[in-house]
Amino acid sequence: MSTQLRPTDVKRLNRQWRRRTEGRVSLIVESVTQPFNLGSILRTCAAFGVETVWLTGNSVEPTHPQVGKTALGTEHKLRWEKLRTTPEAIAAARGDGYRVVAVELADTALPLHEAPLEGDVCLAVGAEDHGCSPALLNGADALAYIPQIGRVGSLNVAVATAIAVAETRGREWRRPVAVAEPAETTAAAPAPEAAGPR
């Protein structure tokens, strides 16, 4: 029968996954105004090792007292920056070496599982009611959407962010673990026997 891991076992397991992680992930949050949504997004970011969260538009800030109700202290474990405009946030992400992939139901978007999420990726999500702005959609390097087959046509922004961040990390983790090449031997190979009659 399976049992829950103890805290020390969880830490050990997390260390193993960190050793398998090379790519960087960051996030642009555009005009997410509900503190509980931002708190949930920040908790997801902390769990998956997101490096930087750029807030833009009229996004609520992590210092808002209600953010902590869902962030549960993780807002203090993340690097975040509030920028005035979305183009500034995109420029900051690109300046740090990220490809910007906006998550939105848009006509040119790729399914999330086919989107270019390898390497250093900055995901971008938009407001609760109207999604990503034209500035974000036009400024991103790629667009991705989350395929859905149910009777509801959209997801809560915090849930969509969690799915996108998990897929981005999973893309790297699903690659086969490299096996170390056997060391080359330095001993000289035996000389071939001389040809001729015996």
Helices and strands as residue ranges (DSSP letters): H 7-19, E 25-30, H 35-47, E 52-56, H 68-71, G 74-76, E 79-82, H 86-95, E 99-103, E 110-111, G 112-114, E 121-125, H 134-139, E 142-145, H 157-173
